[in-house]
Structure formats: C-alpha cells, structure tokens
Amino acid sequence: RRPCFRVCYICGREFGSQSISIHEPQCLEKWRTENNQLPRRLRRAEPRKPEVLTGGSCTLTTENEAACHSAQAQHLPCRNFGRTFLPDHLIVYQKHCR
C-alpha cells in the first residue's frame, strides 16, 4: 500500500503530511519571485489554497484533486496548438514552436 501524500496546490508535487506545511510557504515565495520576473502579459494571479469542505465525505483524495486542479490552472496555452506550459517554459517553447 502506498503511503498517503498531499499534493502542493502551487506546483502539483506530492509531499508527506508533515513536510507539506514546510514546503507550501517556500513554494509560494518561489512562485512570487518567478512570476514577478515574467513579462507583464504572462503574469498570473497568485494561487489560492483550494477550499475543501471538511468532515463527512471529504477525503485526502478529494483534497489532492482540488490541489492538482489548482496547480494545473497555473499553466498557459500555446497560441498555436493549445498545449499548456508553465509561463517560464512557454517562453522557451514558443521560440521553437512552428
């Protein structure tokens, strides 16, 4: 059986239940730094931690799915093909996209 991991709502990577609380503030600070270095047209709104109803039918899977969707919302589409990338990767990709 696989151990329970939590998904970071910013980068989409998995972390243990103890390390996620250490990772998220550092990841958000890194996100802010990278976002401020992008051209204004590619800058995004700061990601917000998804609100998941607690109790009842709420499970770790539900929380992870919401976090995964939040991380994927940070991606921007290629204007030619619609494939999505993180903004800093999109800049590199578009130089070679045909």
FENBEL-V778269 format. One record per pair of residues at least 4 apart in sequence whose C-alpha atoms are under 7 Angstrom apart, sorted by sequence separation. I is the first residue (numbers start at 0). GAP is how many residues later the second one is. D is the distance in Angstrom with one decimal. If there is no record, write none. Layout:
BEGIN
i-><I:I>
gap-><GAP:GAP>
d-><D:D>
END
This chain:
BEGIN
i-><7:14:15:18:19:22:23:24:25:26:27:28:29:30:31:32:33:37:38:53:57:58:59:60:61:62:63:64:65:66:67:68:77:84:85:86:87:88:89:90:92:6:7:14:37:52:76:77:84:6:7:76:77:6:76:5:6:34:75:76:4:5:74:75:4:5:74:75:4:5:51:74:75:3:4:73:74:77:5:7:49:9:49:9:9:8:41:11:11:6:5:8:7:8:11:6:9:10:6:8:9:8>
gap-><4:4:4:4:4:4:4:4:4:4:4:4:4:4:4:4:4:4:4:4:4:4:4:4:4:4:4:4:4:4:4:4:4:4:4:4:4:4:4:4:4:5:5:5:5:5:5:5:5:6:6:6:6:7:7:8:8:8:8:8:9:9:9:9:10:10:10:10:11:11:11:11:11:12:12:12:12:12:14:16:16:17:17:18:37:40:45:55:56:57:58:58:59:59:59:60:60:60:61:61:61:62>
d-><4.9:6.1:6.0:6.1:6.0:5.9:6.0:6.3:6.2:6.0:6.2:6.3:6.2:5.9:6.1:6.6:6.7:6.2:6.6:5.6:6.2:6.5:6.1:6.1:6.3:6.2:6.0:6.2:6.3:6.3:6.2:6.1:4.6:5.9:6.1:6.5:7.0:6.1:5.9:6.7:6.1:5.6:5.5:5.4:6.0:6.4:4.7:5.3:5.3:5.5:6.3:5.2:6.1:4.5:4.1:5.4:6.3:5.7:5.1:6.3:5.8:5.3:5.5:5.4:5.3:6.1:4.9:6.1:4.8:6.2:6.3:4.6:6.2:7.0:6.3:6.6:6.6:7.0:6.9:6.6:6.1:6.9:6.3:6.8:6.5:6.2:6.4:7.0:5.5:5.2:6.1:4.1:6.2:6.1:5.2:5.9:6.9:5.5:6.6:5.5:4.9:5.1>
END
